[in-house]
Amino acid sequence: MSFWADLKQMAVRGVWGAFRRAGIRKGQIYRFVGKGKLTPQERQLLSLMRSDNAASPSPFRASEFWAALNNSFDDWLEVEGLSNIESKSVNLFFSGHVSHRLLYYASWLLYQNLKTRDRWKILETVPATASKESGLGYLFEGNYVSWDLLISIDALCAIAEVDDSILTQPVTVLDLGSGWGRIGYVLQSVNPKSTYIACDLPESLLISSSYLPHVLPSARVFAYSANRTVDLFTKELLLRDGGIRFCGSQDLLRFADKSIDFFINVASFQEMTQEQVDQYFDVIDRTVSRALYVQQYWNGLRMGHRGREIIGYEYYPFRQHWQCRYIRDVSFSNLYFEGAYTIP
């Protein structure tokens, strides 16, 4: 029995290998035979977002690193769809999950660390969104947590060290490179008075605009198509309407001066060139009124970057008039630094 199963598996791998050599992707085949998981509306939205982003100037277009991932994203989205995204390849690729046992250990250690820092009791009030069937959620001392939840709480606690109004007051928070919106999920759960802007490239933005409203059903949502018609995102507009907004990276050009209280970037500046990062820092300097929080590789070369991506911490063009509050290892790894700056 195992011989025939092995033979069938080898045949399937051979067929897929032949398709790849011919330049035909798995996602294309799934669409062609009617098995693709994206709806026509989702494909149309993705096409619109890609068109908008492609027409934008530097630094808002996809970096070489991200552009190389587009084919993989197309395959993952068509083969696996947008539901239960935390357990799908698009999320696991960036989270680096390799072993459920090691992930459990890492989650327990980070949970213990957060208990000493979480004076806002986020751990006790915000449950993980990972499905129990995925095996990515754990019950620790009566609290249902996941790695995505814990690293999101970790980042928000680090920001709150500098200014805890992010967790308590009506504030505007822009998350560039937001992924599925995990930070926004925690932020809106603990502080529904906040305005959260998920800002990303089309592939991730399609995911967050589908998944985040699902896990935050009571939040007011402004879709990508609605935000395309806004001439200028002022702070007054953002705070008046509140809720969650989905914007492309190119939409940062339409944010008014000092309209953003907190600007967050986790592990996406590290995918850009130094020139792109410098241009984004110009945007941050103009639009941010309180603080910038970043979390990136200390050394991209050590982590396998061999393209034109920014090399590491010493190459980040932090502005001299920004006040550095800390630069340090993140609590769960010495491969990443986290930095917080207040911007006058």
C-alpha positions as CSV (number, residue, x, y, z in Angstrom):
1,M,0.0,0.0,0.0
2,S,2.8,2.4,0.9
3,F,4.6,1.6,-2.4
4,W,1.6,2.8,-4.4
5,A,1.0,5.8,-2.2
6,D,4.7,6.8,-2.6
7,L,4.5,6.2,-6.4
8,K,1.4,8.4,-6.6
9,Q,3.1,11.2,-4.6
10,M,6.2,11.0,-6.8
11,A,4.0,11.3,-9.9
12,V,2.2,14.3,-8.5
13,R,5.5,16.0,-7.7
14,G,6.7,15.2,-11.2
15,V,3.6,16.8,-12.8
16,W,3.9,20.0,-10.6
17,G,7.7,20.1,-11.4
18,A,6.9,20.0,-15.2
19,F,4.4,22.8,-14.8
20,R,6.9,25.0,-12.9
21,R,9.6,24.4,-15.6
22,A,7.0,25.5,-18.2
23,G,6.4,28.7,-16.2
24,I,2.9,27.6,-15.2
25,R,2.0,28.3,-11.5
26,K,-0.1,26.2,-9.3
27,G,-2.5,29.2,-8.6
28,Q,-3.0,29.6,-12.4
29,I,-4.0,25.9,-12.7
30,Y,-6.4,26.2,-9.7
31,R,-8.1,29.2,-11.4
32,F,-8.2,27.5,-14.8
33,V,-9.9,24.3,-13.5
34,G,-12.3,26.3,-11.3
35,K,-10.7,25.3,-8.0
36,G,-9.3,28.7,-7.0
37,K,-10.2,29.9,-3.5
38,L,-10.4,33.6,-4.3
39,T,-13.8,34.9,-5.4
40,P,-14.1,37.0,-8.6
41,Q,-14.6,40.1,-6.4
42,E,-11.4,39.4,-4.4
43,R,-9.4,38.9,-7.6
44,Q,-10.9,42.2,-8.9
45,L,-9.9,44.0,-5.7
46,L,-6.4,42.6,-5.8
47,S,-6.0,43.7,-9.5
48,L,-7.2,47.2,-8.6
49,M,-4.8,47.5,-5.7
50,R,-1.9,46.2,-7.8
51,S,-2.7,48.7,-10.5
52,D,-2.8,51.6,-8.0
53,N,0.5,50.6,-6.4
54,A,2.2,50.0,-9.8
55,A,1.3,53.6,-10.8
56,S,2.7,55.1,-7.6
57,P,6.2,56.7,-7.3
58,S,9.1,55.5,-5.1
59,P,9.2,54.4,-2.3
60,F,5.7,53.0,-2.4
61,R,6.0,50.4,-5.0
62,A,7.0,46.8,-4.0
63,S,10.6,46.3,-3.3
64,E,12.6,43.7,-5.3
65,F,12.3,41.4,-2.2
66,W,8.5,41.6,-2.2
67,A,8.0,41.5,-5.9
68,A,9.8,38.2,-6.0
69,L,7.2,36.8,-3.5
70,N,4.2,37.8,-5.7
71,N,4.1,34.4,-7.5
72,S,4.1,32.6,-4.2
73,F,1.4,34.8,-2.9
74,D,-0.8,34.1,-5.9
75,D,-0.3,30.4,-5.4
76,W,-1.0,30.5,-1.6
77,L,-4.1,32.7,-2.0
78,E,-5.7,30.6,-4.8
79,V,-4.8,27.2,-3.3
80,E,-5.5,28.0,0.4
81,G,-7.9,31.0,0.4
82,L,-8.4,33.8,3.0
83,S,-10.1,32.0,5.9
84,N,-8.2,31.1,9.1
85,I,-5.3,33.0,7.7
86,E,-3.1,32.5,10.8
87,S,-2.6,28.9,10.0
88,K,-2.0,29.4,6.2
89,S,1.3,29.6,4.3
90,V,1.0,33.4,3.8
91,N,1.3,33.9,7.6
92,L,3.5,31.0,8.5
93,F,6.1,32.1,5.9
94,F,6.7,35.3,7.8
95,S,6.2,33.9,11.3
96,G,8.9,31.3,10.7
97,H,7.0,28.4,12.4
98,V,9.0,25.3,12.1
99,S,8.0,23.1,15.1
100,H,4.8,23.1,17.1
101,R,6.7,22.0,20.1
102,L,9.3,24.8,19.9
103,L,6.5,27.3,19.1
104,Y,4.8,26.2,22.3
105,Y,7.9,26.7,24.4
106,A,8.6,30.1,22.8
107,S,5.0,31.2,23.4
108,W,5.2,30.2,27.1
109,L,8.4,32.1,27.6
110,L,7.1,35.2,25.9
111,Y,3.8,34.9,27.9
112,Q,5.8,34.9,31.2
113,N,7.8,37.9,30.0
114,L,4.7,39.8,29.1
115,K,3.0,39.1,32.5
116,T,5.7,41.3,34.1
117,R,5.1,44.2,31.6
118,D,1.4,44.1,30.8
119,R,0.0,46.5,33.4
120,W,-3.0,47.1,31.1
121,K,-4.1,43.5,31.5
122,I,-4.2,42.9,27.8
123,L,-3.4,39.2,28.2
124,E,-6.5,38.8,30.3
125,T,-8.9,40.7,28.1
126,V,-7.9,39.9,24.5
127,P,-8.1,36.3,23.3
128,A,-6.1,34.8,20.4
129,T,-7.9,34.6,17.1
130,A,-6.2,31.4,15.9
131,S,-8.7,28.5,15.6
132,K,-8.3,25.7,18.1
133,E,-8.2,23.2,15.2
134,S,-5.0,24.9,13.9
135,G,-2.9,23.9,16.9
136,L,-1.5,27.4,17.1
137,G,-3.4,28.5,20.1
138,Y,-2.6,27.7,23.7
139,L,-4.4,27.9,27.0
140,F,-2.0,29.4,29.6
141,E,-3.4,30.1,33.0
142,G,-6.9,30.4,31.6
143,N,-5.8,32.8,28.9
144,Y,-6.1,31.7,25.2
145,V,-3.0,33.0,23.4
146,S,-1.1,32.4,20.2
147,W,2.3,33.5,18.9
148,D,0.7,36.2,16.7
149,L,-1.2,37.6,19.7
150,L,1.8,37.6,22.0
151,I,4.2,39.4,19.7
152,S,1.4,41.9,19.0
153,I,0.9,42.6,22.7
154,D,4.7,42.7,23.0
155,A,4.9,45.5,20.4
156,L,2.1,47.5,21.9
157,C,3.5,47.3,25.4
158,A,6.9,48.5,24.1
159,I,5.1,51.5,22.5
160,A,3.1,52.2,25.6
161,E,6.4,52.5,27.6
162,V,6.9,55.7,25.6
163,D,3.3,56.9,25.4
164,D,0.5,54.8,26.8
165,S,-2.2,57.0,25.2
166,I,-2.1,54.4,22.4
167,L,-4.0,52.0,24.6
168,T,-6.3,54.5,26.3
169,Q,-7.1,57.6,24.2
170,P,-8.6,58.5,20.8
171,V,-5.5,58.3,18.7
172,T,-4.5,57.5,15.0
173,V,-2.2,54.6,14.5
174,L,-0.8,53.7,11.1
175,D,0.7,50.2,10.7
176,L,2.9,50.0,7.6
177,G,3.4,46.4,6.6
178,S,0.4,45.4,8.7
179,G,0.2,41.8,7.5
180,W,-3.2,40.3,8.4
181,G,-3.7,43.1,10.9
182,R,-2.7,41.3,14.1
183,I,-1.5,44.6,15.9
184,G,-4.8,46.2,14.8
185,Y,-6.8,43.4,16.3
186,V,-5.2,43.8,19.7
187,L,-5.3,47.6,19.5
188,Q,-8.9,47.9,18.6
189,S,-9.9,45.2,21.2
190,V,-8.2,47.1,24.0
191,N,-8.8,50.6,22.8
192,P,-11.9,50.9,20.5
193,K,-11.5,54.7,20.6
194,S,-8.4,54.4,18.4
195,T,-8.3,54.7,14.6
196,Y,-6.3,51.9,13.0
197,I,-4.9,52.2,9.5
198,A,-3.7,49.0,7.9
199,C,-1.3,50.1,5.2
200,D,0.4,47.5,3.0
201,L,1.1,46.2,-0.4
202,P,-1.8,44.7,-2.4
203,E,-1.3,41.0,-1.5
204,S,-1.2,41.5,2.3
205,L,-3.9,44.2,2.1
206,L,-6.3,41.8,0.4
207,I,-5.7,39.4,3.4
208,S,-6.2,42.0,6.1
209,S,-9.3,43.6,4.5
210,S,-10.9,40.1,4.5
211,Y,-9.7,38.8,7.9
212,L,-9.6,41.7,10.2
213,P,-13.3,42.7,9.9
214,H,-14.1,39.0,10.6
215,V,-12.2,39.0,13.9
216,L,-13.4,42.5,14.8
217,P,-17.1,42.3,13.8
218,S,-18.2,45.3,15.8
219,A,-15.6,47.7,14.4
220,R,-16.5,50.3,11.8
221,V,-14.7,49.4,8.6
222,F,-13.6,51.7,5.7
223,A,-12.7,49.5,2.7
224,Y,-9.9,50.1,0.3
225,S,-12.3,51.3,-2.4
226,A,-13.8,53.9,0.0
227,N,-10.4,55.2,1.0
228,R,-9.4,55.7,-2.7
229,T,-12.0,58.6,-2.9
230,V,-10.6,60.6,0.1
231,D,-8.8,63.6,-1.0
232,L,-6.9,64.2,2.3
233,F,-6.7,62.2,5.4
234,T,-6.7,64.8,8.2
235,K,-6.5,63.9,11.8
236,E,-9.9,65.3,12.4
237,L,-11.4,63.1,9.8
238,L,-9.7,60.0,11.0
239,L,-10.6,60.5,14.7
240,R,-14.2,61.5,13.8
241,D,-14.9,58.3,11.9
242,G,-12.7,56.0,14.0
243,G,-12.6,52.3,13.2
244,I,-10.3,50.5,10.7
245,R,-9.1,51.8,7.4
246,F,-7.4,49.8,4.6
247,C,-4.9,51.8,2.6
248,G,-2.2,51.1,0.1
249,S,1.3,52.3,0.8
250,Q,0.9,54.9,-1.9
251,D,-2.0,56.4,0.0
252,L,0.5,57.9,2.5
253,L,0.8,60.8,0.0
254,R,-2.7,61.8,1.0
255,F,-2.2,61.9,4.8
256,A,-2.1,65.5,6.1
257,D,0.8,66.8,8.1
258,K,0.8,65.5,11.7
259,S,-2.3,63.4,11.0
260,I,-0.8,60.2,12.5
261,D,-0.1,59.9,16.2
262,F,1.7,56.6,16.1
263,F,3.5,55.0,13.1
264,I,4.4,51.3,13.4
265,N,6.6,49.2,11.1
266,V,7.4,45.6,12.0
267,A,9.8,43.8,9.7
268,S,9.0,45.5,6.4
269,F,11.6,48.3,6.3
270,Q,14.2,45.5,6.3
271,E,12.8,44.3,3.0
272,M,13.4,47.7,1.3
273,T,16.5,49.5,0.0
274,Q,18.1,52.1,2.1
275,E,16.9,54.8,-0.4
276,Q,13.3,53.6,0.1
277,V,13.6,53.7,3.8
278,D,15.0,57.2,3.7
279,Q,12.0,58.3,1.6
280,Y,9.6,56.7,4.0
281,F,11.3,58.5,6.9
282,D,10.6,61.8,5.1
283,V,6.9,60.8,5.0
284,I,7.1,59.9,8.7
285,D,8.7,63.2,9.7
286,R,5.9,65.1,8.0
287,T,2.9,63.0,9.0
288,V,3.7,61.7,12.6
289,S,2.9,63.8,15.6
290,R,3.9,61.5,18.5
291,A,6.0,58.4,18.0
292,L,7.6,55.9,15.6
293,Y,8.0,52.3,16.5
294,V,10.2,50.0,14.4
295,Q,11.2,46.3,14.7
296,Q,13.7,45.1,12.1
297,Y,16.7,42.8,11.6
298,W,19.9,43.9,13.3
299,N,21.8,42.5,10.3
300,G,20.0,41.5,7.1
301,L,23.1,39.8,5.6
302,R,23.1,37.5,8.6
303,M,19.5,36.6,7.9
304,G,20.1,35.7,4.2
305,H,19.5,39.0,2.4
306,R,21.7,39.2,-0.7
307,G,19.8,41.7,-2.8
308,R,19.6,45.5,-2.4
309,E,17.8,45.5,0.9
310,I,19.0,47.7,3.7
311,I,21.9,46.0,5.4
312,G,21.1,46.6,9.1
313,Y,20.6,48.9,12.0
314,E,23.6,51.2,11.3
315,Y,22.2,52.0,7.9
316,Y,18.8,53.3,9.1
317,P,18.6,57.1,8.5
318,F,16.9,58.0,11.7
319,R,16.6,61.8,11.8
320,Q,18.8,63.7,14.2
321,H,15.9,65.8,15.6
322,W,13.9,62.6,16.5
323,Q,14.3,61.7,20.2
324,C,15.4,58.1,20.6
325,R,13.7,56.5,23.6
326,Y,15.4,53.1,23.2
327,I,17.2,50.8,20.7
328,R,17.4,47.2,22.0
329,D,16.8,43.6,21.3
330,V,13.2,42.6,21.1
331,S,12.2,40.5,24.1
332,F,11.9,37.2,22.1
333,S,15.0,37.4,19.9
334,N,18.5,39.0,19.6
335,L,18.2,38.9,15.8
336,Y,15.8,41.9,15.8
337,F,16.1,45.3,17.2
338,E,13.2,47.4,18.3
339,G,13.4,51.2,18.4
340,A,11.1,53.9,19.6
341,Y,11.4,57.6,18.6
342,T,9.3,60.6,19.6
343,I,8.9,63.1,16.8
344,P,8.6,66.8,17.7
